[in-house]
Amino acid sequence: MVLGIFIVLTIVIGWGLPQILIPRLPDGMAVLIASVATLAIGAGVVWVGAQIFGALGIEEPQSAFDRGFNAWKLMLLLAPASALHARKTRAKETS
């Protein structure tokens, strides 16, 4: 259950956040900044989620974090892909 929740959160954050950030960032470093910000926020969400699962007694925080970190690894590929897609969509809209 914990892993499934973290996978869903990872997909939502990894795809959605770059889609929100790219239009608001300058063109030059937008993909890099959006990707790094998404990865950092995703790691924070995993840590907070692990603490919540631990506080609720569902799973030990370290075990929950390990599962969340494994799900977070999906974001290593998803966040840059989403950022590149958002940049390409933005370029089509402006031209």
Number of C-alpha atoms within 10 A of each C-alpha: 7 16 16 12 13 24 21 12 19 27 18 14 21 27 21 16 21 30 21 13 19 25 16 11 13 11 12 8 10 20 24 16 18 24 26 16 16 26 23 12 15 27 19 12 18 24 19 14 20 26 18 16 19 17 12 11 10 13 16 15 20 14 14 23 25 15 19 26 21 15 22 25 15 14 25 15 12 22 29 22 17 22 28 20 17 22 19 11 14 15 12 9 8 6 5
